[in-house]
Every structure is written in structure tokens, then in C-alpha cells.
Amino acid sequence: MALDKTRISLVDLATMEEADVIDYLLELAVELSEIALEAGKPQASALLTLAASNLRTGTGGA
């Protein structure tokens, strides 16, 4: 699977509503997780899945 989604620039991300940024990052994390799994990298896939889960629930904390 290739990353075929149109990339959003950092400038665009900075001007988007937070909910839209989170939606975009969730989509990207899911896609990257699938790619990692297909590449035989289950730990990387699990990490991306966990990060996406944290974004959904707001428990990402920095």
C-alpha cells in the first residue's frame, strides 16, 4: 500500500481547526499502521495504532 493521500502542508495544518487536524492525523496513523504491518513491522504498527487511539480519546498528553 502506498501513501496516496494528498499531503497537507504544515502551513495548512496550522490554519486548520483542531478537530480537522486530529481527523487528518488519525487517517494518516491508520494508513501508516497498515503499511507497517504489511512490511512485517508489527511493533511499529501497534505503536501507530496506540497513538491513533490516544488521539481519539484525548489521552495523548504531552
N, C-alpha and C positions, 0 to 999 in steps of 0.2 A: 504494500500500500504506500502510495506517495502522498506527501502533503500537497494537496491540490487546492486548498482553500486560499483565497486571496489574503495576503498578509496585511495586517493593519499596522501603520507606522506608529512609532512612539508618540509623534505629534497628535495623530488621530486618537490614540488611547488617552492622551492627556486631556483631550477636549470632550471625551465621551462621558455619559452618566456612569456612575459606579456600577449600577446593575448591568448595563450593557458590557462593560469591561469584564465583569465576572462571567457573564454568559459566554463571551468570546474565549476567555481563558479556560472555561470548562470544556468547551468544544475542542480547543487545542489540546488540553490534557488528555481527553478521551482518545483523540486521534493519535497522539504520541504514545499513549499506553498500548494501543493496538499494534502500532509499529514495533515497539519494543518487544511485545510478546511474540510477534511474527519473526522477529530477529533472534529469538531464543534468549531474551533477557527478561526473565520473569520477575526478578527483583526490581529492575527499573520500571517495569510495567506496574508492579504493585505500589511502588513509591508514587508514581504519577496518579494512580487510582486513589491513593490515600490523600494526596494533595487536592484532587478534584472533590473528594468527599468533604474535606475541610473547608473548601470554598463554598460548597453547597450549604453547610451547616454553620458557617461563620466561626469555626473553631481554629482557623489557621494561625492566628496570633503571631505577631512579630515582635 
